[in-house]
């Protein structure tokens, strides 16, 4: 990890923080800063210092409000890097931290995850690891999210309007959004969204270059154009067995063909998650890993609203729900719409 960090920070004036006392003495010191989390996990996936930072992030305060980050996770095994990155990203995001698209550089014991990148970079696997870390560090410093005078928001769901708590919350959020946010809603519930079957890379690339997918249908005719149009996507995600719904998963998987030729660094990701009992953070982690870490969507601070409601209609009866809806809609507006002197 030390050699990778030296490569990542070469030529960058960086402050290295290794002592929890610094965070405890001045909890808000790193608000609005550019951050690179570096977590060595060893063989067993455990770093005690990391858990102290995780507890600090989960303390409930917006200790990283306005910050933008990425992360390097290193392990002496083939496991735990992605799980740790997901856990860290969700915790930091709930503390106000944004993440650039594709914010994770990970090093497993074999570094086999760098086989293709090493060939593309004309180096060995460790060289590709170091170069990837350096690219990420400069990306964190240089990329800045730009709100617009008018923004496009694509909302995707697969719920029943009559019974869905998730949709009920969204309807109220929509009422509070700035009128300069143009909204397009697509229901994935109609059953025509076939999941990805894993075409060979060249076939997927061939169709992706044409803005298409081998399986066609609503994904190509409606959803691909809507994703291109959007400045942000909002996914409405009821919790099914601690996982995203089949239709939502199919949407994410089928994005791959479009992703072959189109990156999403300039598109923001939002979510509304409702669980009957618990587990909303698991779904938030799935959205982060699939769409921010993999598909390069920008992750704003506090990107998702998470609620617990079981019976139909219960969400809008939760204590304080109106205040949380107002707060979430204001955050979305702040991310998407450029402030003017009159606003």
C-alpha positions as CSV (number, residue, x, y, z in Angstrom):
1,X,0.0,0.0,0.0
2,X,2.8,2.5,0.9
3,X,4.4,2.2,-2.6
4,X,1.0,2.6,-4.3
5,X,0.2,5.7,-2.2
6,X,3.5,7.2,-3.1
7,X,2.8,6.7,-6.8
8,X,-0.8,8.1,-6.3
9,X,0.3,11.2,-4.5
10,X,3.5,12.0,-6.5
11,X,3.5,15.7,-7.1
12,X,0.4,16.3,-5.0
13,X,0.6,18.4,-1.8
14,X,-1.3,16.0,0.5
15,X,-2.0,15.8,4.2
16,X,-1.7,12.3,5.6
17,X,-4.1,11.5,8.4
18,X,-3.4,8.3,10.4
19,X,-4.5,9.3,13.9
20,X,-8.1,9.2,15.0
21,X,-7.4,12.0,17.5
22,X,-7.2,14.5,14.6
23,X,-10.7,13.5,13.6
24,X,-12.1,13.5,17.1
25,X,-10.5,16.9,18.1
26,X,-11.8,18.7,15.0
27,X,-14.7,16.5,13.5
28,X,-15.6,19.0,10.7
29,X,-12.0,19.8,9.6
30,X,-12.4,17.8,6.3
31,X,-15.7,19.2,5.2
32,X,-15.5,20.4,1.6
33,X,-12.1,18.8,1.1
34,X,-10.8,16.4,-1.6
35,X,-10.2,13.0,0.1
36,X,-8.5,9.7,-0.7
37,X,-9.3,6.9,1.7
38,X,-6.6,4.2,1.8
39,X,-7.4,1.0,3.6
40,X,-5.0,-2.0,3.8
41,X,-7.0,-5.1,4.9
42,X,-4.3,-7.7,5.3
43,X,-5.0,-11.3,4.9
44,X,-8.2,-11.5,6.9
45,X,-10.0,-8.4,5.7
46,X,-9.7,-6.7,9.1
47,X,-8.2,-3.2,9.8
48,X,-8.9,-2.0,13.3
49,X,-8.1,1.6,12.5
50,X,-10.6,1.5,9.7
51,X,-13.3,0.5,12.1
52,X,-12.6,3.5,14.2
53,X,-13.0,5.7,11.2
54,X,-16.2,3.8,10.2
55,X,-17.7,4.5,13.7
56,X,-16.8,8.2,13.3
57,X,-18.5,8.3,9.9
58,X,-21.6,6.6,11.3
59,X,-21.8,9.0,14.3
60,X,-24.8,10.9,12.7
61,X,-23.1,14.2,12.0
62,X,-22.4,15.5,8.5
63,X,-18.7,15.4,9.2
64,X,-17.8,15.2,5.4
65,X,-20.4,17.6,4.0
66,X,-19.2,19.0,0.7
67,X,-16.2,16.7,0.5
68,X,-15.4,14.6,-2.6
69,X,-13.6,11.3,-2.4
70,X,-12.2,8.1,-3.8
71,X,-10.6,5.1,-2.2
72,X,-7.8,2.6,-2.5
73,X,-8.5,-0.8,-0.8
74,X,-5.7,-3.3,-0.6
75,X,-5.8,-6.9,0.6
76,X,-3.5,-9.9,1.0
77,X,-6.2,-12.2,-0.3
78,X,-8.7,-12.3,-3.2
79,X,-11.5,-11.2,-0.9
80,X,-13.0,-8.3,1.1
81,X,-11.8,-5.3,-1.0
82,X,-15.2,-4.7,-2.7
83,X,-17.2,-5.4,0.4
84,X,-15.1,-2.9,2.4
85,X,-15.4,-0.3,-0.3
86,X,-19.1,-0.6,-0.4
87,X,-19.4,-0.3,3.4
88,X,-17.1,2.7,3.5
89,X,-18.8,4.5,0.6
90,X,-22.3,4.2,2.1
91,X,-21.1,5.4,5.5
92,X,-19.1,8.3,4.1
93,X,-21.9,9.3,1.8
94,X,-24.4,9.4,4.7
95,X,-21.9,11.7,6.4
96,X,-22.2,14.1,3.4
97,X,-19.3,12.9,1.2
98,X,-19.6,12.7,-2.6
99,X,-17.7,10.2,-4.7
100,X,-16.4,10.6,-8.2
101,X,-17.5,8.1,-10.8
102,X,-15.5,4.8,-10.5
103,X,-14.0,5.9,-7.2
104,X,-12.4,2.6,-6.2
105,X,-8.9,1.3,-6.9
106,X,-8.5,-2.1,-5.4
107,X,-5.5,-4.4,-5.1
108,X,-6.1,-8.1,-4.4
109,X,-3.2,-10.5,-3.5
110,X,-2.8,-11.7,-7.1
111,X,-3.5,-8.4,-8.8
112,X,-5.3,-10.5,-11.4
113,X,-7.9,-7.7,-11.5
114,X,-5.3,-5.7,-13.5
115,X,-4.5,-8.2,-16.2
116,X,-6.4,-6.3,-18.9
117,X,-5.3,-2.8,-17.6
118,X,-1.7,-3.9,-17.5
119,X,-1.8,-4.9,-21.2
120,X,-3.6,-1.6,-22.1
121,X,-1.1,0.4,-20.1
122,X,1.9,-1.5,-21.4
123,X,3.1,-2.4,-17.9
124,X,2.9,-5.2,-15.4
125,X,0.0,-5.7,-12.9
126,X,1.6,-3.8,-10.1
127,X,2.5,-1.0,-12.5
128,X,-1.2,-0.9,-13.6
129,X,-2.2,-0.8,-9.9
130,X,0.0,2.2,-9.2
131,X,-1.0,4.0,-12.4
132,X,-4.7,3.5,-11.6
133,X,-4.2,5.0,-8.1
134,X,-2.5,8.0,-9.6
135,X,-5.3,8.5,-12.2
136,X,-7.8,8.3,-9.4
137,X,-6.0,10.8,-7.2
138,X,-5.9,13.4,-10.0
139,X,-9.5,12.6,-10.9
140,X,-10.5,13.5,-7.3
141,X,-8.6,16.8,-7.5
142,X,-9.8,17.8,-10.9
143,X,-13.4,16.7,-11.3
144,X,-16.1,19.1,-10.2
145,X,-19.8,18.5,-10.4
146,X,-21.5,21.3,-12.4
147,X,-25.2,22.1,-11.7
148,X,-27.2,23.4,-14.6
149,X,-29.8,26.1,-15.1
150,X,-32.2,23.4,-16.2
151,X,-31.7,19.7,-15.4
152,X,-33.1,16.4,-16.7
153,X,-34.1,13.7,-14.2
154,X,-34.9,10.2,-15.2
155,X,-37.0,8.2,-12.6
156,X,-37.1,4.5,-12.8
157,X,-39.3,2.1,-10.8
158,X,-41.1,-1.2,-11.0
159,X,-43.9,-0.6,-8.5
160,X,-47.7,-0.6,-8.2
161,X,-49.0,3.0,-7.8
162,X,-51.8,1.8,-5.6
163,X,-49.8,0.0,-2.9
164,X,-46.2,1.3,-3.2
165,X,-44.7,3.2,-0.2
166,X,-41.7,4.0,-2.4
167,X,-43.8,5.6,-5.1
168,X,-45.8,7.5,-2.4
169,X,-42.6,9.1,-1.1
170,X,-41.5,9.9,-4.6
171,X,-44.7,11.7,-5.4
172,X,-44.2,14.0,-2.4
173,X,-40.5,14.5,-3.3
174,X,-41.5,15.4,-6.8
175,X,-43.9,18.1,-5.6
176,X,-41.0,19.8,-3.7
177,X,-38.4,19.7,-6.5
178,X,-37.5,22.9,-8.4
179,X,-39.6,23.4,-11.5
180,X,-36.5,23.8,-13.5
181,X,-35.9,20.0,-13.1
182,X,-37.6,18.3,-16.1
183,X,-38.7,14.8,-15.1
184,X,-39.2,11.6,-17.2
185,X,-40.6,8.6,-15.4
186,X,-40.4,5.0,-16.7
187,X,-42.1,2.0,-15.2
188,X,-40.1,-1.2,-15.6
189,X,-43.0,-3.3,-14.4
190,X,-44.5,-4.3,-17.7
191,X,-42.4,-7.5,-17.9
192,X,-40.8,-6.9,-21.2
193,X,-37.4,-6.0,-19.8
194,X,-35.3,-9.1,-20.4
195,X,-32.2,-9.5,-18.3
196,X,-28.7,-9.6,-19.7
197,X,-27.6,-13.0,-20.9
198,X,-23.9,-12.2,-21.1
199,X,-23.2,-11.8,-24.8
200,X,-19.5,-12.1,-25.9
201,X,-17.6,-8.8,-25.4
202,X,-17.2,-8.1,-29.1
203,X,-20.9,-8.7,-29.8
204,X,-21.9,-6.4,-26.9
205,X,-19.5,-3.8,-28.1
206,X,-20.9,-4.0,-31.6
207,X,-24.4,-3.4,-30.6
208,X,-23.4,-0.8,-28.0
209,X,-21.6,1.3,-30.7
210,X,-25.0,1.5,-32.4
211,X,-26.7,2.5,-29.1
212,X,-28.4,-0.9,-29.1
213,X,-28.4,-4.2,-27.4
214,X,-28.9,-7.7,-29.0
215,X,-32.1,-8.2,-27.0
216,X,-33.7,-4.9,-28.1
217,X,-37.1,-4.1,-26.6
218,X,-38.0,-1.3,-24.2
219,X,-34.4,-1.0,-23.0
220,X,-33.2,0.1,-26.4
221,X,-36.3,1.9,-27.6
222,X,-37.1,3.9,-24.4
223,X,-34.6,3.5,-21.6
224,X,-31.2,4.0,-23.5
225,X,-32.4,7.3,-25.0
226,X,-33.8,8.4,-21.6
227,X,-30.5,7.7,-19.9
228,X,-28.6,9.7,-22.5
229,X,-31.1,12.6,-22.0
230,X,-30.8,12.6,-18.3
231,X,-28.4,14.6,-16.1
232,X,-29.3,12.4,-13.2
233,X,-31.2,9.1,-12.5
234,X,-33.4,8.4,-9.5
235,X,-34.1,4.7,-8.7
236,X,-37.1,3.9,-6.6
237,X,-36.2,0.7,-4.8
238,X,-38.5,-1.3,-2.5
239,X,-36.5,-3.9,-0.6
240,X,-37.2,-7.4,-1.9
241,X,-35.3,-10.0,0.2
242,X,-32.5,-7.6,1.0
243,X,-31.9,-7.1,-2.8
244,X,-32.9,-4.9,-5.7
245,X,-36.0,-6.1,-7.6
246,X,-35.5,-8.3,-10.7
247,X,-36.5,-5.5,-13.0
248,X,-34.2,-3.0,-11.5
249,X,-31.3,-5.5,-11.6
250,X,-32.1,-6.2,-15.3
251,X,-32.0,-2.5,-16.0
252,X,-28.5,-2.2,-14.4
253,X,-27.2,-5.3,-16.2
254,X,-28.6,-4.2,-19.6
255,X,-26.9,-0.8,-19.2
256,X,-23.6,-2.6,-20.0
257,X,-24.2,-2.4,-23.8
258,X,-24.6,1.4,-23.6
259,X,-21.7,1.7,-21.2
260,X,-19.4,0.1,-23.8
261,X,-19.4,3.5,-25.6
262,X,-20.9,6.0,-23.2
263,X,-19.5,6.8,-19.7
264,X,-21.7,8.4,-17.1
265,X,-19.3,10.5,-15.0
266,X,-21.4,13.6,-15.7
267,X,-24.6,12.0,-14.5
268,X,-25.7,11.9,-10.9
269,X,-27.2,8.9,-9.0
270,X,-30.1,9.2,-6.5
271,X,-32.2,6.6,-4.8
272,X,-35.3,6.2,-2.6
273,X,-35.3,2.9,-0.7
274,X,-38.1,1.5,1.5
275,X,-37.7,-1.6,3.5
276,X,-40.5,-3.5,5.3
277,X,-38.3,-4.3,8.2
278,X,-34.6,-3.5,7.7
279,X,-31.8,-3.7,5.2
280,X,-32.1,-0.4,3.3
281,X,-28.3,0.1,3.7
282,X,-27.7,-3.2,1.8
283,X,-29.7,-1.9,-1.2
284,X,-27.9,1.5,-1.0
285,X,-24.6,-0.5,-1.2
286,X,-25.8,-2.4,-4.3
287,X,-26.7,0.9,-6.1
288,X,-23.3,2.3,-5.2
289,X,-21.3,-0.7,-6.3
290,X,-23.3,-1.2,-9.5
291,X,-23.8,2.3,-10.7
292,X,-21.1,4.5,-9.1
293,X,-18.2,2.1,-8.8
294,X,-18.9,0.1,-11.9
295,X,-20.9,2.3,-14.3
296,X,-19.2,5.6,-13.3
297,X,-22.2,7.6,-12.2
298,X,-21.4,10.5,-9.9
299,X,-22.5,9.9,-6.3
300,X,-23.7,13.1,-4.5
301,X,-23.5,13.3,-0.7
302,X,-26.5,11.8,0.9
303,X,-27.6,10.3,-2.4
304,X,-30.5,8.3,-1.2
305,X,-33.4,8.5,1.2
306,X,-34.0,5.3,3.2
307,X,-37.2,4.6,5.1
308,X,-38.8,1.6,6.9
309,X,-42.5,1.0,6.2
310,X,-44.3,-2.3,5.8
311,X,-48.0,-1.9,5.2
312,X,-49.4,0.0,2.2
313,X,-49.6,3.7,3.0
314,X,-47.4,3.4,6.1
315,X,-44.5,5.4,4.8
316,X,-46.4,8.7,4.7
317,X,-47.5,8.2,8.3
318,X,-43.9,7.9,9.6
319,X,-42.9,10.5,12.2
320,X,-41.0,13.4,10.6
321,X,-41.5,12.0,7.0
322,X,-42.5,15.4,5.6
323,X,-39.4,17.0,6.9
324,X,-37.2,14.3,5.5
325,X,-38.9,14.5,2.1
326,X,-38.4,18.3,2.1
327,X,-34.7,17.9,3.0
328,X,-34.1,15.2,0.3
329,X,-35.8,17.2,-2.4
330,X,-33.8,20.3,-1.4
331,X,-30.5,18.3,-1.7
332,X,-31.5,17.0,-5.1
333,X,-32.3,20.5,-6.3
334,X,-29.0,21.9,-4.9
335,X,-27.1,19.2,-6.8
336,X,-29.0,19.6,-10.1
337,X,-29.8,23.3,-10.4
338,X,-27.3,26.2,-10.5
339,X,-28.0,28.8,-7.9
340,X,-29.0,32.2,-9.2
341,X,-29.2,35.6,-7.4
342,X,-32.9,35.3,-7.2
343,X,-33.0,31.7,-5.9
